Amino acid sequence: MISYTIVSNPTKEKYWKRIYELVITAEKWFNTPNDYQIWRDGFGEDFTLFIAIDDETDEAIGSSCSTHYRAHDGSEFLTASGMLFVDPAYRGHKIGMALADKFSVGCPNRSLIAVPSMSKKYAKTYGYDKIPEDNMRDIEIKVDKINLYLTLSPLVNASVRSANEADWPKIFEYDRKMLKYVQRDKFIKLYCTQPHSYYKIAIDSSDNIVGVCLVRCNHEMKSIYTGPFYAETPEIAENLFLSAVKEIPDLSNFDEIRLAFYKTSPTLEMLKKFVNDEDLTNTHFHYIQFTKEIIQLPTSVLYSVTENDCCYI
């Protein structure tokens, strides 16, 4: 019998470090060493990371998290649950169920992003049974298969550039437009300005934001993740993507770039501009699931979601 304790938002750095090392190796999840601090600082008291700790070894052996989103008037809107993981050496002892019990509380409407093998269990056991038909897929593309030398047609009445400090109020406004109901201002700025990340924005002739694209790099995994990536037109999306990826100074050191999007997102069509069809086949499916109400998302402009642990868009 394994004796363990679940703690909330632990202060010992070694616990998150251990979980991070486990998830990127055992599950190949895209996380970075900065995630926990960004989640805590960005969402404050509305974020909780639960860590299961082996009482004998004082080592982290599992995790889950919950993030409470509030409407603009401060009322509860949605709890996003995620990061459910158990060290493979400790599986089979119902530690995962205990961690799921922790993240399955909060707002009446809760969401998570499930791998197919866990979808039915989340629906039956924890009530995440509202599943939209338009669901998620991930794609992994080999970096050396991307045509970075493609000449794109100049944008009409728009331009792409790096963000500066004066842009953030407009970026927050645009992000709120995408989310419709809530804001995550502090989180999104910390997230998009973290080390080894490259962030581009598209501005129209009236100085309004019409697209954003962030790429984050994990050198240990030799992997890049794209998101948030939103754009008002395919042409803007193409220019944002190319500009952000080309900004990575050591791009040749990475093996793959990932995006996560919805079935009706225009992502695959956009990628065909840079990648041959046969190199766009490494896809995996996920399910976003809700407990009370399916939230309608602006998939026509959503090219890749922010991430899978705390965000649903």
Secondary structure by P-SEA (a helix, b strand, c coil): cbbbbbbcccccaaaaaaaaaaaacccccccccaaaaaaaaaccccbbbbbbbcccccccccccbbbbbbcccccccbbbbccccccccccccaaaaaaaaaacccccbbbbbbcccaaaaaaccccccccccbbbbbbbbccccccccccccccccbbbbbbcccaaaaaaaaaaaaaccccaaaaaaaaaacccbbbbbbbcccccccbbbbbbbbccccbbbbccbbbccaaaaaaaaaaaaaaccccccccbbbbbbccccccccccccccccccccbbbbbbbccccbbbbccccccccccccccccc
